Amino acid sequence: MTALSKVNDPEIKRPITELGMVEGVDIAAGDGGSVVTVKALLTVAGCPLKDTINRDVSAAVAALPGVTRVQVELGVMTAEQRSGLHETLRGGQAQREIPFAQPGSLTKVFAIASGKGGVGKSSLTANLAIALAQAGRKVGLVDADIYGHSIPAMLGVADSRPTQVDDLIMPVPTPSGVSVISIGMLKPRRDQVVAWRGPMLDRALVQMLADVYWGDLDVLLLDLPPGTGDIAISLGQHLPGAEVVVVTTPQEAAAEVAERAGTMASMMHQRVVGVVENMSYLPCPHCAEEGKEHRLEIFGTGGGERVAGTLSERFGYDVPLLGEVPLDVALRAGGDAGTPIVESDPGSPAAVALRAVAERLGGRGRGLAGMQLGLTPTSKF
């Protein structure tokens, strides 16, 4: 049991002994040692990661001295056992309670926003999530772009489906270590269109925040839809402590619209922590071959600095330009292939710029803005 306590459920990320997934262990004498049979319980029938559990349990027990053979018998939890697991995971909290909105939450929440579509916001979000995970942080990612969800495909899990334990949903783990949930994973078919209006959008956001078991995260990223619509308003209501990163491109038209996204966050009493300029320039390939640096400013220049300056003046606090990410074919190709550039080509200028942005975000302390301190006045003055 001590050896099995080091085996984590691949989705829940907690020891299987703690989750009640070990029904029993039998030890019998064998040729030259012992044959150990472990009876393990899956949370649901057809668990997509049962092979991982089988392999990890076998490896943990086989490493013990005197064990010559390991047998793993997989069963399925009863409704009563699942109910107990459900209670353990929720920790006694009320249902539909968003853990990141609670006074004691230490998770840093960053909402990645843009004024308009087509600025590469989802690509940036996926790469920032992986860069933060590579830095040793536990990262969750919510694809809150309900109509234009694209995060699962960019992370290589487009065809994955989350496991559901009663009404609790397990986020889908990715090879990079990021846990992700998207409305695209909850649709019956990948090509199905989501045609919802305001109340349904709000309900979907709450479900992905409250009904998903995220565990103990260091950072939660939300990929917001472009513009200043229902999701941005709902996020401000449900997660007032979330900090906002505004994404723009260099041209004047995009910068002006990006300022509206930042202003919307301020209206919802959220702090804008910085601006990222995407598609800033194209490194000249011919000059690069000669060891020279020459930037082709295809979409103009200065948009990110303008947005940062305008928002700083408008809000009365510093909104820095967090980084300028250059155009890179590998950035686009990595998103299409499900292997983001910070993994597939970590030495490229775009990957270096993205990691620098992730370092600046990851180094931010958890402030008190938007937090409920749980204080009640005892008298009036």
PyMOL commands that set and color helices and strands:
alter all, ss='L'
color gray80, all
select helices_A, chain A and resi 4-6+50-62+79-90+99-101+121-134+151-154+183-186+198-210+230-238+252-267+285-289+303-315+329-337+341-344+349-362
alter helices_A, ss='H'
color red, helices_A
select strands_A, chain A and resi 22-30+33-42+67-76+108-114+139-143+164-165+168-169+172-173+179-182+219-223+243-248+271-278+282-283+295-296+321-325
alter strands_A, ss='S'
color yellow, strands_A
deselect
rebuild
show_as cartoon
